[in-house]
């Protein structure tokens, strides 16, 4: 889980930097986060990255919008890997709620991810086609309204780079403008090479 009572390395430093720049930083663990318990995991069985998890995040966002120091017209979301997929689904499926999304190394199409992981939660695509379709950001890309930054390493060894190309093609097909940052030969961590991490976080 991302919400915990401990020092969380560079993620915490990143949040502190954002706060010093005037951003209100809010972290939410949806029901798919680890250590949530079997009862909560059961609610997303065969519906991974679906509306259930989004509703958990949306509840937090609606709370945020009611705070006096938050500008409700300037709400963004960002995430990496699975969080990147959720960020895509958030801005695609709820375009009037989010104005910006930054998605790092996501899985735009669940059919393109490792079967040993994906099928553990989703079953077989032939048995659960609706779940695979509805939980995949690429299905909802046509609804993009706000600003999107997509970041990927071409050597991603987890969320393989062809996932990125598939999403880019779909956004182009629907005439959706977006920003993109590619890191040649970087893996899922996007950490290899001189100055890579500094460049990445500066871009974000």
URLIN-V92927 format. One line per field, one symbol per residue. ss: DSSP state (H for helix, E for strand, L for the rest). psi: psi as a letter, one per 30 degrees, with the letter a starting at -180 (. if undefined). Layout:
BEGIN
ss=???
psi=???
END
This chain:
BEGIN
ss=LLLLLLLLHHHHHHHHHHHHLLLLLLLLLLLLLLLLLHHHHHLLLLLLLLHHHHHHHHHHHHHHHLLLLLLLLLLEEEEELHHHHHHHHHHHHLLLLLLEEEEELLLLLHHHLLHHHHHHHHLLLLLLHHHHHHLLHHHHHHHLLLEEEEEEELLLLLLLLHHHHHHHHHHHHLLLLLEEEEELLLLLLLLLLLLHHHHHHHHL
psi=lfjlilkhbfeeeeeeeeefggkjkkkkjlffllgfleeeeffgkghkgafeeeeeeeeeeeeeffkfgkjfghklkllkceeeeeeeeefefiffekfkkjjkhajfjffglkefeefeffakefeheeeeeffkefegffgkeakkkkkkkfgkgdilffeeeeeeeeeeeghkkllkkkjkgkaffhfklkgeeeeefee.
END
